[in-house]
Amino acid sequence: MQTPSAAKQLGEEHRRVWPLLDDLASIAESLSPGSADEGSVRRYAEAVQKIEDELDIHLLREEKILFPPLEAFLPRDSGPLAVMLAEHEDLRSDKTKMKELLAAGPQADTVAQIREIALRFVAVLKSHIQKEDNILFPMAEMHLSASDKERIARELLEFTLVG
């Protein structure tokens, strides 16, 4: 059995997280300082956790396995790879802020911040996914050797299984 390509593996993860992002956006849009009851805050917390469960391993797999070989033709400090890495950090930062605000409870000022950060997080991650799927992954496919692509695909799969 042939190992699925890196783009296929990572793209499948993108497709799994997209509806979770839609759910988070929907929940965040429904939050307002006067309507943030315990149930909506719980749904929000669950949505953030589901995304975190998918996202954390995904970002690590890209940073540890996919990105290093790409540095042979894409500089780490400028261009597409630099943008992806910067967005990874922004996403982690926003995820941390969302969880911190959740822990603070649904006061009027935190509800507004939760809503703002969640909607920004969703927009950034959706844009990020599109850039990876339409720019970064095709560049990798074009520039990496067949043996590099096979090794990366195998390592991504092993990293998923082992963690």
Stockholm file with secondary structure:
# STOCKHOLM 1.0

chainA/1-163         MQTPSAAKQLGEEHRRVWPLLDDLASIAESLSPGSADEGSVRRYAEAVQKIEDELDIHLLREEKILFPPLEAFLPRDSGPLAVMLAEHEDLRSDKTKMKELLAAGPQADTVAQIREIALRFVAVLKSHIQKEDNILFPMAEMHLSASDKERIARELLEFTLVG
#=GR chainA/1-163 SS CCCCCHHHHHHHHHHHHHHHHHHHHHHHHHCCTTTCCHHHHHHHHHHHHHHHHHHHHHHHHIIIIIHHHHTTTSCTTSHHHHHHHHHHHHHHHHHHHHHHHHHHCCCHHHHHHHHHHHHHHHHHHHHHHHHIIIIIHHHHHHHSCHHHHHHHHHHHHHHHHHC
#=GC SS_cons         CCCCCHHHHHHHHHHHHHHHHHHHHHHHHHCCTTTCCHHHHHHHHHHHHHHHHHHHHHHHHIIIIIHHHHTTTSCTTSHHHHHHHHHHHHHHHHHHHHHHHHHHCCCHHHHHHHHHHHHHHHHHHHHHHHHIIIIIHHHHHHHSCHHHHHHHHHHHHHHHHHC
//
